[in-house]
């Protein structure tokens, strides 16, 4: 029973990263770049790569936590991302910025509450990292460790992008339909 809790923590962290990746991946890249404009820590030249790379990094971290791929090394990206996110929020708080943090699709302003939440998540990540290997981070065969996370990440990002395009398509169709004149079905003759 004692080994079940850390495995559950690892799986829950993996699901959390997958959810965060999904909410960013379904958002069009241009919207993601506009959001990044409100984050003063991200320079203008890095906005496009971050808009595309962040969902990919979160998804890869989530898949590696969910599958236990690469053992403890596979759990490292999650911790790096959590510490990076916390550092960005702390810098923004120090500057007095109250922008949207972009967490889980946005809608949350930068606050000490987010810092506290991230510190709790880092604590959960440390529980996974500092526990013995039997806590669900046993190593598998190298090709399996590589193929599973990469394939799962590619599939999930492709699905998320497709979902994002479907959301954007009805708005474009409505705009296009209103701009095209509709011919009269019963034209009145001369």
C-alpha positions in Angstrom: 0.0 0.0 0.0 2.9 2.4 0.7 4.1 2.2 -2.9 0.7 3.0 -4.3 0.6 6.7 -3.2 3.8 7.8 -5.0 2.8 6.0 -8.2 -0.6 7.8 -7.9 1.2 11.1 -7.4 3.3 10.5 -10.5 0.3 9.6 -12.6 -1.7 12.6 -11.3 1.2 14.9 -12.1 1.4 13.4 -15.6 -2.3 13.9 -16.1 -1.9 17.5 -14.9 0.8 18.2 -17.4 -1.2 16.6 -20.2 -4.2 18.8 -19.3 -2.0 21.9 -19.3 -0.6 21.0 -22.7 -4.0 20.3 -24.2 -5.4 23.7 -23.1 -2.4 25.4 -24.8 -2.3 23.2 -27.9 -6.0 23.8 -28.8 -5.4 27.5 -28.7 -4.3 28.9 -32.1 -0.6 29.8 -32.2 -1.3 33.4 -32.8 -3.5 33.6 -29.7 -0.7 32.0 -27.8 1.8 34.5 -29.1 -0.6 37.4 -28.1 -0.8 36.0 -24.6 3.0 35.8 -24.4 3.2 39.5 -25.2 1.7 40.1 -21.7 4.5 38.1 -20.2 7.4 40.5 -20.0 10.0 37.8 -19.2 9.6 36.3 -22.7 11.5 38.4 -25.3 9.8 39.1 -28.6 12.1 36.9 -30.6 11.2 33.9 -28.4 7.4 34.2 -28.5 6.8 32.0 -31.6 9.1 29.2 -30.4 7.6 29.3 -26.9 4.1 29.3 -28.3 4.8 26.0 -30.1 7.3 24.5 -27.8 5.6 24.9 -24.5 2.6 22.6 -25.2 5.1 20.1 -26.7 7.3 20.2 -23.6 4.4 19.9 -21.2 2.9 17.0 -23.2 6.3 15.2 -23.3 6.7 15.7 -19.5 3.2 14.4 -18.9 3.6 11.3 -21.1 7.0 10.5 -19.5 5.4 10.8 -16.0 2.4 8.7 -17.0 4.5 6.0 -18.6 7.4 6.1 -16.2 9.7 6.3 -19.3 13.4 6.9 -18.7 13.1 6.3 -14.9 14.0 9.3 -12.8 15.5 11.1 -15.8 12.1 11.0 -17.4 10.6 12.8 -14.5 13.1 15.7 -14.7 11.4 17.8 -17.4 8.3 18.1 -15.2 10.4 19.6 -12.4 12.3 21.9 -14.7 9.0 23.2 -16.1 7.5 23.7 -12.7 10.5 25.6 -11.4 10.6 27.7 -14.6 6.9 28.6 -14.3 7.4 29.5 -10.6 10.4 31.7 -11.4 8.5 33.5 -14.1 5.5 34.2 -11.8 7.9 35.4 -9.1 9.6 37.8 -11.5 6.3 39.1 -12.6 5.1 39.6 -9.0 8.4 41.4 -8.2 7.8 43.8 -11.1 4.2 44.3 -10.1 2.7 42.7 -13.2 -0.8 41.4 -13.0 -1.0 39.7 -16.4 -2.8 36.4 -17.1 -0.5 33.6 -16.2 -1.7 31.4 -19.0 -2.1 28.4 -16.7 -4.5 25.8 -18.0 -5.7 28.0 -20.9 -5.6 31.3 -19.1 -8.0 33.3 -16.9 -5.8 33.4 -13.8 -3.9 36.5 -12.9 -0.4 36.2 -11.6 -0.6 35.9 -7.8 1.0 34.4 -4.7 -1.7 31.8 -4.8 -0.2 30.5 -8.1 3.3 30.5 -6.4 1.9 28.4 -3.5 0.2 26.0 -5.9 3.4 25.6 -7.9 5.4 25.0 -4.7 2.9 22.2 -3.7 3.3 20.7 -7.2 7.1 20.9 -6.9 6.8 19.1 -3.5 4.7 16.3 -5.1 7.4 16.1 -7.9 10.1 15.8 -5.2 8.2 13.0 -3.6 8.4 11.1 -7.0 12.0 12.0 -7.5 13.3 11.2 -4.1 11.4 8.0 -3.7 12.9 4.6 -4.5 12.8 3.4 -8.1 10.0 0.9 -7.2 7.7 3.9 -7.0 6.7 3.4 -10.6 9.9 4.7 -12.3 11.5 1.4 -13.1 13.3 1.4 -16.4 12.1 -0.3 -19.5 13.8 -1.4 -22.7 15.4 1.7 -24.4 13.3 1.6 -27.7 10.1 1.3 -25.7 11.1 4.2 -23.5 11.7 6.3 -26.6 8.9 5.3 -28.8 6.0 5.5 -26.3 6.5 9.1 -25.1 7.4 10.4 -28.6 4.4 8.7 -30.3 2.0 9.6 -27.6 3.1 13.3 -27.5 2.9 13.5 -31.3 -0.6 12.0 -31.4 -1.9 14.2 -28.6 -0.5 17.4 -30.0 -1.9 16.6 -33.5 -5.3 15.9 -31.9 -5.2 19.1 -29.9 -4.2 21.2 -33.0 -7.0 19.6 -35.0 -9.5 20.4 -32.2 -8.2 24.0 -32.2 -8.8 24.3 -35.9 -12.3 22.9 -35.6 -13.1 25.6 -33.0 -11.8 28.3 -35.3 -13.5 27.0 -38.5 -17.1 27.8 -37.5 -16.2 31.5 -36.9 -14.4 31.7 -40.3 -17.4 30.0 -42.0 -19.9 32.5 -40.4 -17.8 35.4 -41.5 -17.4 34.0 -45.1 -21.1 33.3 -45.3 -22.1 36.8 -44.3 -19.8 38.3 -46.9 -21.1 36.3 -49.9 -24.3 37.6 -51.5 -27.0 35.1 -51.7 -28.8 35.0 -55.1 -32.6 35.4 -55.0 -34.3 32.1 -55.7 -37.2 33.6 -57.5 -35.9 36.4 -59.6 -38.5 38.8 -60.8 -38.4 39.1 -64.5 -38.3 42.3 -66.6 
